[in-house]
Amino acid sequence: MSKKIIKRDGRIVDYDVTKIQEAIFRAAYNGRVNGDYIGGYHNNPIKANRLANDVARLVHQDVMSSKAEKLDIEEIQNMAVKHLNVLSKFVGQAYLSYKTQKAIERGV
């Protein structure tokens, strides 16, 4: 069964696990908490990519095991945060910070 994602603007798009992997990589590689780079990921793209792949795999398992055919983007992001808080709390904080900044930019 093909899963769909409901975007913030209401569009429905195909689920794509690579989008999760890319977002987590950016949070790990570029993420800062209180202005400081976190967890040694910023100078180690292999380490950042490993974390991103691990989180994306776990989120993918959650998505595929969901009975829902359509999931809201917020549900996907919450899954990512849940797994980040276990694997790397600092990257989880950077991811949440990025998510909050984007919400502010959208005027939410």
ZAPA-609327 format. One record per atom (N, C-alpha, C, O): residue in one letter; x, y, z. Coordinates in steps of 0.02 Angstrom, whole numbers, plus 50000, padded with zeros to 5 digits. Example, Ala and Ser with C-alpha at 12.3 -4.5 7.8 and 13.67 -1.06 7.14 Angstrom:
! ZAPA-609327
a506604971650390/a506154977550390/a506604983550390/a507124983450423/s506424988850354/s506844994750357/s506455000250394/s506705005750402/
END
This chain:
! ZAPA-609327
m500424994150000/m500005000050000/m500455006250000/m500935006750037/s500275011049958/s500645017249953/s500385022150004/s499785023650006/k500825024750046/k500635029650097/k500655036650067/k501045038050022/k500235040950093/k500195047850071/k500325052350131/k500195050450188/i500585058250117/i500715063250169/i500295069450154/i500255071750098/i499975071850207/i499585078050201/i500045083750222/i500235084350280/k500205087950173/k500655093650186/k500275099150224/k499665098850229/r500645103950249/r500335109350288/r499835113450247/r499345115950274/d499965113950183/d499505117850140/d498915113750115/d498515116050075/g498875107450138/g498315103150120/g498435098550061/g498055094050048/r498985099850025/r499145095349969/r499285088349996/r499525087550052/i499145083449955/i499285076549972/i499825074049924/i499735074349863/v500385071749952/v500945069449912/v501135062349932/v500935059949986/d501505059049889/d501745052349906/d502245052649963/d502655057349968/y502215047850007/y502695047150061/y503385045750031/y503445041649986/d503895049150057/d504575048250031/d505055048450090/d505185053750119/v505315042650108/v505755042050167/v506385046150159/v506685048150209/t506605047450097/t507215051350089/t507145058450114/t507635061550135/k506535061150114/k506425067950141/k506575068050216/k506855072950240/i506405062750251/i506545062250323/i507295061850333/i507585065250375/q507615057550294/q508345056550300/q508705063150288/q509165064850325/e508495066850237/e508825073250222/e508725078350277/e509195082050294/a508125078750305/a507985083550358/a508395081950421/a508655086550453/i508445075650437/i508835073750497/i509575074950485/i509925077250530/f509815073550425/f510515074950410/f510665082350419/f511165084250450/r510225086650391/r510335093850398/r510325096050471/r510735100150493/a509865093250510/a509835094950581/a510475092750617/a510735096350660/a510725086850600/a511325084350633/a511945088150609/a512355090150650/y512015089050544/y512625091950516/y512665099450526/y513205102150538/n512095102850522/n512085110150528/n511785112650593/n511805118650608/g511495108150631/g511115110050690/g511545112850746/g512105110650759/r511255117750778/r511575120750836/r511055121150892/r510465122050880/v511295120550952/v510885121551012/v511225127051051/v511805126451070/n510855132351065/n511135138151099/n511765140751064/n512235142951096/g511755140550997/g512305143250957/g512905138650949/g513365140350912/d512905132950983/d513475128350978/d513295122350935/d512745119650938/y513785120250894/y513685114050856/y513625108350906/y513875108750962/i513295103150886/i513105097950933/i513365091050915/i513395089250856/g513565087350964/g513695080250957/g514245078250908/g514285072350891/g514655082850886/g515195081050840/g514955079250770/g515335076350731/y514345080950753/y514075079250687/y514285084250634/y514345082450575/h514415090550653/h514555095750604/h515205094750567/h515285097250511/n515665091150596/n516295089950561/n516365082650541/n516915080350525/n515815078950543/n515835071950526/n515205069950487/n514725067450516/p515205071150421/p514605069650382/p514425062150383/p513835060450376/i514915057850392/i514765050650395/i514355049150458/i513865045450455/k514555052050514/k514185051150576/k513485054150571/k512995051150594/a513425060050541/a512775063250532/a512325059150486/a511735058350499/n512615056450433/n512235052350387/n512005045750420/n511455043450407/r512425042850461/r512245036750496/r511635037950541/r511165034050542/l511665043450579/l511095045150622/l510465046350580/l509935043750597/a510535050150526/a509955051550483/a509665045150455/a509055044450452/n510085040550434/n509845034150407/n509485030050461/n508965027050448/d509765029950521/d509455026250576/d508765028950593/d508285025250601/v508715035550598/v508075038650615/v507575037550558/v506995035950570/a507795038550497/a507355037650439/a507085030450437/a506505029350421/r507515025550452/r507305018550452/r506765017350505/r506275013950492/l506875020150564/l506385019250618/l505715022750603/l505185019950616/v505755028750575/v505145032350556/v504785028450501/v504175027750502/h505175025950454/h504875022050399/h504495015950427/h503945014450404/q504785012650475/q504445006950506/q503785009250538/q503275005850532/d503805014950573/d503195017650604/d502665019150552/d502075017450560/v502875022450498/v502405024350445/v502095018250413/v501485017850404/m502515013450396/m502265007550362/m501825003150407/m501384999650382/s501925003450472/s501514999450518/s500865003050536/s500425000050567/s500815009450518/s500205013150531/s499635010550487/s499735009050429/k499055010150517/k498465007950479/k498205013450432/k497845012150385/a498395019650447/a498165025350407/a498505025350339/a499095024050333/e498115026950288/e498395027550221/e498705034450211/e499195035250174/k498425039550246/k498675046450243/k498895048550312/k498535047650361/l499485051450316/l499745054050379/l499905061350371/l500125063650319/d499775065150423/d499925072150425/d500685073150433/d501005069250468/i500955078250402/i501675079550407/i501895080350479/i502455078450497/e501465083150521/e501635083850592/e501725077050626/e502155076350670/e501325072150606/e501395065450634/e502085062550617/e502405059450659/i502285063650555/i502945061150533/i503495064550573/i503965061250597/q503455071150581/q503965074750618/q503975072650691/q504505072050721/n503395071350720/n503375069050789/n503705062150797/n504035060850847/m503615057850747/m503955051350747/m504715052350747/m505085049150784/a504935056950704/a505655058350699/a505935060950765/a506465058750787/v505575065450797/v505795068250861/v505825062750914/v506295062450954/k505325058450915/k505305052950963/k505945048650957/k506255047051008/h506125046950897/h506715042750886/h507365046750898/h507845043950924/l507375053050879/l507965057150892/l508095057850967/l508665057750989/n507565058551006/n507655059251078/n507965053151110/n508265053551163/v507915047451077/v508235041351101/v508955040951075/v509415039151112/l509045042551011/l509705041550979/l510175047450989/l510785046450995/s509915053450989/s510335059450998/s509895065251019/s509605068750978/k509845066151084/k509405071451111/k509605078351084/k509175082551072/f510255079551076/f510475086051051/f510225087350980/f510005092950964/v510265082350937/v510025083250869/v509265084050871/v508975087750831/g508935080550916/g508215081450925/g508045088650941/g507565091350916/q508445091750984/q508345098751002/q508455103250941/q508085107950930/a508975101850903/a509115105750843/a508555105050792/a508355109950760/y508295098950785/y507745097650738/y507115101450760/y506785104550718/l506965101350824/l506385105050850/l506475112550841/l506005116150825/s507085114950853/s507235122050844/s507115124150772/s506825129350758/y507355120050725/y507265121450654/y506525121450636/y506285125750600/k506165116550662/k505445115950650/k505075122050676/k504625124650643/t505265124350735/t504955130250765/t505095136550724/t504655140550712/q505715137250701/q505905142950660/q505505143050595/q505275148450574/k505415137350564/k505025137050502/k504295138850516/k503975142150474/a504025136850572/a503325138450589/a503255146050598/a502755148950577/i503755149150629/i503745156450638/i503765159950570/i503405164750558/e504195157450525/e504245160250459/e503585159650419/e503425163950379/r503225154250432/r502575153150398/r502025157050432/r501465157350406/g502165160150489/g501665164050525/g501175159850564/g500615161950578/v501395153850583/v500965149350620/v501035150650694/v500705147250734/
END
